[in-house]
């Protein structure tokens, strides 16, 4: 008798379990019939209570909505990439940026600058193209004269001072003269007279020359 009751109870218990499982499957939405099936967990996004293991179901529900224009759709990875982090920096205004002050170009760094005397300068320039020139240091101690431009043209040599205007950060070329052209650096003098005629004078002649700075 006891054995029969045991068998009966086991069968009844199994029927109960199957009955409740069938009810649960009937009430739960079918993911195959759902238009919002999640691409990552293959279950309906509205069934989140049944499939809590998927971490991106709710996000994907918005992204995969067919009513949204294709231009408005973004992948989950795009959302994460575009989210600001604590390491992002934005310059709101130009005054927030630090700019390095660019130092003025020094004539000593130019290819046409040579630390030579007058005799060697003339030897270097001899038989070169008319207007070929180099800049060399003025070796005497002087308040205004800083450099000398040595120029070769038609077998003649011209040596012109580059002067610094007293008390000012301005430069001029040649002997002082009224209304002379001023430059902010010695380099500007050479650059300007590469495109404009420079009146050159020595003890024998005067000539108008376009400068061609020495390269080699």
ABEGO torsion letter per residue (X at the ends): XAAAAAAAAAAAAAAAAAAAAAAAAAABBBAAABAABBAAAGBBAAAAAABAABAAAAAAAAAABAABBAAABBBAAAAAAABBBAABBBBABAAABBBBBBBBBBAAABAABBBBBAAAAAAAABGBBBGBBBBBBBABBBAABABBBBBBBGGBBBBBBBBBBBGBBBBBBEBBBBGBBBBABAAAAAAAAAABBBBBBBAABBBBBBBBBBAX
